[in-house]
Amino acid sequence: MRARPSPLSSLIVLAGLGVLGVFAPAHADTVITNANGYTLNGKGELVQFSALAFDERGRIMAVGTQAEVAAKAKNAHQVDMGGRTVLPGLIDAHGHVFGLGQQLTQLDLSATTSLAAATGAIAAYAKANAGHAWIRGRGWNQENWKLGRFPTAAELDAVVSDRPVWLERVDGHAGWANSRTLALAGITKATPDPAGGKIMRDANGEATGVLVDAAQELVTKVMPAQTEAEGRVMLDRALGEMARVGLTAVHDAGIGVQEDRLYRDYADKNKLSARIYAMIGGTGADFDQLAKNGPLRDYGDGMYALRAVKLYSDGALGSRGAALIKPYSDEPHSHGLLFFKSAQMDAMMTKAMRKGYQVNVHAIGDAGNKQILDIYQKELKATKSEAQRHRIEHAQVVAAQDIPRFQSLGIIPSMQPTHATSDKNMAETRVGPERIKGAYAWRSFLHQGSRIACGSDFPVESPNPFFGIHAAVTRMDHAGQPVAGWYPNQAMSLKEAFRCFTLDAAYAGHQENSLGSLEAGKQADFIVIDRDLFRMPTYDIFKTGVLETWVGGRQVFKK
């Protein structure tokens, strides 16, 4: 049975000026009128409004009825919404901005449904880009190809043998190389697997062409370094796509010195069309340089922040790199990969904690999640860092006894709803019928009071937040499968899904006082969409289109 349209039982219609409050002193430059507006208030209640006023700084002054807002915004510029639906700008709590830009500028294999389709696309791309010294791309998924194995270097050699080819798997946790690339990287039968990585081999021990997790560094270290000009192109493309899909803020999960420099430059030149809450990738040399003056809480009038660190506990489920307590159900000799011994991970986490940074650790398997929870339990009080709102990124497969520890330790689960609908074709095969009960378990987290910060992990998934809201509510793919939803007992309500892409994502970035809802005193970050999110069939949510995107009272996208 298909999901029904969501009721409006939780909706509160604004009736007075005091409901969302009025920030009276300043003059409002702009009034949005005739809107079918929805937001959450400070209590988390869904409220409706028809008008919104913001001043020349892009700060909201009043939200409510036409008459109420007009009284507080006399002589302001009027923008008539024509009854269209207005929502707070949506926030992606876990994305990779430059990775998205890279996907938009290189070969994208995410739509390929067979190995033959992929090699055909690679051959065509190589022919069209004859001047490129390397062929690079991303997005392949052997599960979608129904291959039953990883692809090989020989299959790449058959279409491109004259130059190196390097193609990242959809999750970024494995790469596919041709023989030219393996030779440049110096990978032979004698090359050992690096710590936290795996070289896929044939029965004779020869490298087959796929490198998992840390083994990818054998290739990336011999690739040409990204230039600043290339970085700017990637950032421009990513910002354009984010604005198009209605993202007004993104938590960038892992940046270095070069990306930080570009973000500051774009903020200085008023070129950022989305607010960036960035995480320093690791606690090595880039961290030492970027953390000299401690966390950067606000740069460019709220457009950029650098107050978190991103670490990795394990790999991904699709490439069997996620670390499991018991072996994989479909590969009984493998537990996946913990990237670091607990003492090493502890040292990295405490280094960042003691410098005042929020620590956000990628953990997908139940062993990875347990390792990080154990360290948090040990170090939170020792570092006096409870207020830093530490997070686990993905929290994808969690042992039943470890789910309550998120709440007792105050750890935010930063989760990506579309991972469930993308992974449903292989997840239970990987972990079996018992462990799957603690996988993609949003309801279990919400039931205990955890605030889930929702994102997409783009470019692993689409950056479109309506895809995420749809997956969270229906647990269906875009074909409406499975009909009742995949493990529907773990679904969110529409209001919960809306909240996890707004207020709770803002909370996870220490920004709930300025972002996440349309209330007086907050930033005028909002979007205009082509249908009423709260009066439509939930199974159609992914079809929602963005007509306009506004950040700080500035229109950054119009369809």
N, C-alpha and C positions, 0 to 999 in steps of 0.2 A: 504493500500500500504506500502510495506516495505521501510525502509530508504535506500537511495542510498549511494554508496561509496562517501567519502568526497573529494571535489576538493582540489587541491593544489594552489588555487588562492592566498593564503596568504603567500606562501613560497618564501623566498629569498635565492638564492644559493650564498654562500660565494665566492667572487672573489678576495678579497685582504686581506692582513694581518691586515689591520686596522679595519675591520668590527667588530670583537669581541675583538680586541686588543691583544697585546702580552706582557706578563710579562717577560721581557727579561733577567734580571740579573742571575737567577739561572740556574744550569745545569739540564736538564730533564733526569730522570732515565728511563722513559718508554714512548714509543709512541704507541698509538693505530692506526693501519693503516687499509686501505681497509674497512672502515666503511660506512654504510648507516646511517649517524647520523643526528639527529634532536635536536634542542634546541630552546629556546626563547632567544632573546637578551635583552639588557637593555631597549629597546623601546617596548618590548612585541611582537616583530615580530618573526615569525617562520623562522628559518634559517637552512640550511643543511650544513653538513661538512663530510669530508671523513677521517680526521685524528685529533688526539688529543694528546697533550704531557703533562705529569705532572712530577714534580720533586720528589725527595726522601721524601719530606714532605707530598706528596699527594696533592700538589697544582697545578692547571692547569697553564701551561705556554703559550700554544698556541693552537688554534683551527682553522681549515681551510682545505685547500687542502693538499694532500700528500706532494707536493713540498714545500709549505709554511711552514708546520710544520717540515719537515725534515731539513730545513735550520736552524731552531732554536733548533733542538734537535739532534745534531750530536753525533754518538757513543752511542746512547741510546738503551736500550733493546726494541726490536720490538715485538708487539703482533698483529698478523694479524686476523682481524675480519671476513675475508672471505665474505665480502659483507653483513654481518648481520646488523640488525638495532640496533643502539645505542641511548639511550635516557638519559636525566638526571635522577638521582635516584628520585623515587617518594616519596612524603611526605604525611603522614596521619596526618591531623591537629587535629584529635580527636579519640584517641583509648585508650584502657585500657590494658596495656601490661601484668600486672600480672593476669588480668581477662582472657586474651587470654591463658596464660600459665595454669591457673586453668582449663579452658575448655578443654585444650589438655591433662590434667592429670586426669580429673574426667569424670563422666557420661555426655555425650552430647546428648541431646534430640532434637536438632535443626532439624534433618531430619525426625522426626516422623510426620505422617500425620493423626493419629487418636489416641484417648485415649487408645485403645487396644494395638496399636503399642508401645505407651509410657510405659504402665504398663508392657508389655512384656519385653521391654528393661531394665526397672528398676529391674524386677525380675531376669533377666539374669545377670545383673551387680552385684546385691547383692549376688547371688550365687557364682560368680567368685571372689568376694572380701569379702569372709566370715570373714576375720580377721579385717575388717574395723569397728571401733566403730560407725561411722556415715556413712550413704550413702548420698553423696553430688553430685550435678550435676546442669546443667543449660540448657536452650534452649527451653523449652516447650512454645507452643503458642496455646492457646485454639481456636484462630481464624482459624488456619490451620487445626485443628481437626474438624471444623464445629460443635463444641459442643453446641454453643449457651449459654454457661455458663462457670464458672470456675470449674476446677476439685476439688475433695473433699479429705479430710483426709481418709474417709472410703475407697475410691478407692485405696489409697496408702496402707492402712492397709491390704487390701486383698492380697497384694503381699509381703509387708515387714512390719511386726508388732513387730519383736523381737529387733529392735534398731531404733534410730531416723533417719528420712529421711528429707532432706531439699534440695529442687530443685528450683533454681531461674528461673523466667520467662525469655524469650529471651531478654527483654529490661532491666533486672536487677531491675525493679521497682515493682516486686511482687515475693513472694515465696510461694511454695506449701509444706506443712508439713503433716506428718502422725500424728496419735494420740499420739504416744510416744514423738514426738517433742513438740507438743502443751502442753503436761503435764510437760515436762522438763522446758518449758518457763513459766509455771504457768498461762497459758491462760485459763480462764474459762468464763462462761456467764457473770460474773460480771466485767471482765477486760474491762476498758474503752478504746476507740480508742485514741491512742496518738496523740498529735498535729502533723499535717502533715502526718498522716497515717490512715489506715482503716483495721479493722479486718472483713473479710467477714463472714456473719452470715446467719443462716437459719431463717425460720419464727418464731422459738421459741427463737431467740437471741443467739443460740449456735454457736461457731466458727466452720466454715466449713472446714478450713484447708488452706485457702489462705490469706496471709497478704500483704497489699499493702503499698509501700513506707516506711514511718517511722515505721510502725508496724513491719517491718521485724527485727528491732533492738531487739525486744522482744526475738527473736530466736538467732540472731547472738551473743548476749551478753552471752549466755549460751553454745555456741559452743567452742570446744577446740581451743586455740590460734594457729595461723599458726606459725610453726617453721621456723628458718632461713634456714634449709636444704630444707624444702618444698618450700620456697621462691626462692631458687637458682634453684631448678628443674623447677619451673614455668617460671622463667626468661630465663633459657636456652632454654626451649621448645618454648617460645614466640619469642625469637630472631631468632631461626632457622626458624620458620614459616615466620616471617617478611622478612628475607633475601630471602626465597624461592619465595615469591610473588613480590619481587622488591621494598620493602620499605627500603629506606636508612635513613629516619628520621621519628620519630613519636612524636606527642605531647601527652604525657601521662596525661589523664584528671582526676587527683586526686590521689595523693600518700601521704604516711605518712612517719614517721621517719624510719621505717624498710626498706621500698622500697628505700628511699634516700640513706641509708647506703649501700645497695646492689649496687645501680647504681654507687656510688663513688668507691666502691671496684672493680667493673668490669671495670670501666674506668681506675683505677690505674693499673690494671693487663692486660690492652689492650684486654679485653674480650667482650666489647660492639661491636656488629656488625651492629648497627644502632645508629644514633644520637638521643638522648632523650632530648626533651624539656618538662620538667615536670611542673605540676601544683600542688601546695600543696592543699590537700583536706580539705577545710574549714579554719576557722580562730580561731580554738580552741587551744588545748594544743600542737598539732603537729606543727601548724603554729608558735606559740610562740617560740618553740624550734628551728625550722628550719629557722626562720626569724631573729634570733638574730643579724646576721651580714648583713642583707639586702639581696636583690636579688643576686643570683649566676648566673652571665651572661655567664660564660664559665669555664668549668672544663674538664680536660683531653684533652686539645687541640681540643676543639670544639665538644667533644663527649657527653657532658652533660651540661644542663642548668636548673636552678630552679629559674625562675623569674616570675611565674604566680601563681594565686590562682583560684581554682575551687569551685564554690558555686552552690547551687540548688535552683531554684525558685519553681518548681513544679514537677509533676511526668510525666508519659508517656501516650500516647494516647491509646495504646492497652489495658492497665489496667484501663483506664478512670481516671487516676491520673493527667493528664495534666489539668491545671487550665484554664477554659473558662469563658469569660465575660458573656455569656448567657449559659443556660443549654445544656447538651449533647443532640443532636438530637435523639439519641437512648436510652437515660435515662434521661427524662425530670426533674427528681428531683435532679439531680447531676450537679454541676459545676466543679467537680474535686477538686484538692487540691493545694492551695498555702501553701508551707511549712512554711513560716514565715510571720508575719505581716510586713508591709512595714518599720516600724521603726526599727525592728530587722534586716531586710535585709540591710537597709541603714547603720546601725552600722557596720555590717560585711564588707560590700563593702568599706566603707570609712576607716576602720581599715587597710585593705590591700592596698588601694590606697595611704594612707599617709605613708606607709612603702616602697612605690616605686614599688609595684607589679602590673603587668597586672592582671585585674580582668576578669575572664571568667565565665559567669553564665549560667547554664543549664536553658533554658526556652523553653517549647514546646507549651503550649497553648497560646491563644491570651491574656488572663489575666496575665499569667506569663511573657510574653514578655513586656506587657504594664507596669507592676510593675517595671521591671528592667530598661526599657527606662526612666521612670519617675525619678528613682533614679539617673541614669547617668545624666539626664538633670539638676537635682538639684546639684549634687556633683562634676561634672567634673571640673568646674572652681574653686569651693571652695577648692578642693584638689590639683589644678594645675597639674592634672594628664592626660591631653589630650594626651600627647606624649607616654603614656604607651600602646596605641593601645588596649584598652579594647574590649572585645568580648561578644557576646551572642552565646552560644553553642546550636545548633540545629535550633533556629529561625523557628520553624516548622509550626506553625499556627499563622499568624500575621494579625491583623486587618489592613484593607487597609490603614487607616489613619496613622498607625504606621510604615509602611514600609519606607516612606521617612525619618523618624526620625533616622534610622540607619546612613544614609548618612550625615544628617545635624549635628549629634552628633559625627560623626567619629567612630561609633561602627562597628566592623567587624562581619558580619554574618558568623559563623563557621557551615557549613552545610554538611549533609551526603547524597549524591545522592541515595544510595541504600535504604535509608529509604522510599523514594517515591515508588519504585517498590515493596518493601516488604509490605508497608502499604496500597497500593491501594485497597486491598480487604476489608478494613474496614474503611479507613479514612473518606470517604464521608458519610458513615453511621453514624459515630461519630459526624461530624460537620455540615452536611447538604450541599446543593448545593451553598449557598452564601459564607459561611466561607471558603469553599474549594478553592476559588479563591485566597486567601492569604496564602495557604498552599503549602509547597515545591515549593515556587515561585521564582525559581532561575532567570528567565528572568527579573522579576520585579526588583530584586535587581541589576542585572547587568545593566539594562537599566538606572538606576539612577546613576551608577558609583561606586557602592559598589564593593569592592574586596571580593569575596567569598573564604574562606579557606575551602577546601574540605577534608573530612575524611570519615571514615566508622562507627565509634563508635564500632569497634570490642571489644569484641566478640559478641555484639548484631547482627552485620552483619559480613560477611567474611572480613578479612583484605586485600583481593586481590584488589588492586587499579584499576585494569582493569574492575572489576565489577562496580566500582564507575564511571569510565569514560563512560562505556557502558550505565549505567542508566542515567547519566547526558545528554548524547547526544540523546538517543533513547526514554527514559522513557518507556522502555519495560522490561519485565522480560526475563529470559533466554529461555523461550518458544516462544518468539516473540510476547507476548501479553501485552496490546492490540495492534492490527496490526498497527494502526496509532500512537501509543504512548498514554500514560495516561496524559491528559491535555498537549498535545505536544507544545502548545504555550509558555510553561514555560521551554522548553528544552534549553540546551546550545549548542553552536557550538563545534566541536571537539577541536579547538584551545582554546576556553574558558575552556573546561573541562580539557585539558592538563595543562593549566595555573593554574587552581585552585588546582591541585595536585602537582604543582611545585613552581613557583614564588610567587603566592599569599599565599600558605600555608607557604612558607618561610617568607614572609612579616608578617604574623600573629604571627610568633615567633621571630620577630626582626632579622631575619637571611638572608634577601634578598641579603646582600652584600657578603655572603659566600656560600649560597646554592640556589637551585631552578633552576639553569641554568648552562650550561657548557660554561664558559667564563674565560678568563685569570684572575688569581688571586683568583678564587674560588676553593672550594674543588672538588677533582676529585671523585665525587659521581655519578656513572652512572650504567645503566643496559643494558644488551644485550637481545633482545627478538627474538621470532621465526617467526615474520612476520612484515610487514611494516605497522605500525599503521596508517599512513597517506595515504595509498593507498589500503586500504582494506574496505570491506563493514562494515559500522558502526554497523550493527546488529550482527556482529561476534566479536566485540572487546573483549567481556568477555572471548573468547576462547584463547586470547593471553597468551603465556607461556614465562616465564623468563628462560633464559639459563645461565646467569651470573649476579651477583650483586657485585659491587665494591664500597667500602666506603673509602674515603681518599686515593685512589690509591691502596687499598688492596682488593684483591678478597675475598669476604666473602661467596659466594655461587657459585657453578657450577653444572649444571644439569648433 
